Amino acid sequence: CDAAGVRRLEAALDALEQADPDDHAAQIAADERFHAQLVAASGNRVLEQVFHDLDAALALTRQFSRDLNQSPETRAQHRAIVAAIRAGDAAAARAAAEAHVQAFKATVARRIQEDAWT
């Protein structure tokens, strides 16, 4: 990822972290922008297409993750991904992204389970 791409990614992350936690629409928009910038930074056109195709499915998970972007864990995961990209460390970026996806999946699964019982 070039310097301009890193700046766009960092700006998208800053916007995500600064989005009003009480404004779910703003949270979703900022989250979508950040992840779109992250995918674009990969330079992987196949990943971009898969991300685009999965966007509708991802929208379904957002109802269970309203406050997730404000959590310290998620912020740290996002920052780790961006830091690895900034450093040009593809292996670290991949590992951080995979850890983030696994944590997100676990959180959404837990929240779905909790919601099923409430």
N, C-alpha and C positions, 0 to 999 in steps of 0.2 A: 504494500500500500504506500503510495507516495505521501509527501508531507501534506498536500492539500486534502487528500482523503482522510488522513489522521485528524486534521483540524475539523473536517465535517463530522467525523465520528465523535470527536470530543465535544463538539457543539451540540450534537444530538443527545449525547449522554447528559450534558449539563442541563439541557432543556427537559429531559426526562426526570432528572432529580429535582428540578425546580417546579415541575408541574404541580398544580394545586391538588393535594391529596383528596379533597372533597369534590373535585370535578372529574368524574369518571371519564367523560368524553375527552377531556384534555389529557388525562393519563393514557388512554388508549392511543390517541393520536401521537403523543410523544414516544410511547413504546414502539409503535409501528415505525416511526421515523428512525429511531435508534437501531432497531433490528434490521431495517432496510439498509441503513448506512453500513451496518456491520457486514451484512451479506455482500453489499457492493464492494466493501474494502477487501473482501476475499479474492476478488477478481475471477471468481469461479462462476461462469455463465450457467452451468448446470445447476449449481446451488441456487442461483438467483431465480431460475425457473421453478425449481422445487419449492422455494420459499414463497414465490408468488402463488403457486398452485395450492399450497397449504394454508394460505392466509385465511380462507373461510373457516377451515377447521380450527385454526388458532383462535379465531374470534369466539368460538364456543368456550374455549378455556378461560377467556378473559373474565367471565362472570365469576369464576372461582379464584381469581387472582387480583381483585381490585386494588388491594393495598400492597401487593407484593413488591412493586417497584420502589416503594418507600422503605422497605425493610433493609436493615443494615447488611444482611447476608446477600441480598440481591444486588445492592449497590456495590458491595465488595467484589462480587462475581463479575459484574459489568466492568468495573474498574480494572480488574485483573486481565480481562480480555483485551481491553483497550491498551493497557500498559504493554502487554505482550506484542500487540500489533505495532505500537509505537516503537518498540525495541527491535522490530523486525524478526521476532522469534516465533516462527510459524508453529513449531512443536508446542511451545507454551501457550500460544493462542488457541490451538486446537484443544489442548488439555483443559484449559480454562473454559472454553466454550462447551466442551463435553460435560464438564462438572456442572456448569450452569444449567444445561438442558436436563441432566439427571435430577438436580435439585428441584427444578421447576416441575418436572413430571411427578416427583414424589409429593411436592406440596399440593399440586392440583389433585392428585389421586386422594390424598388425605382429606382435602376439603370436600371433594365429591362424596367421599364416604361419610364425613361428618354431616354434610347437608342431607344425605339420605336418611339420617336418623333424627333430624330436627324437624 
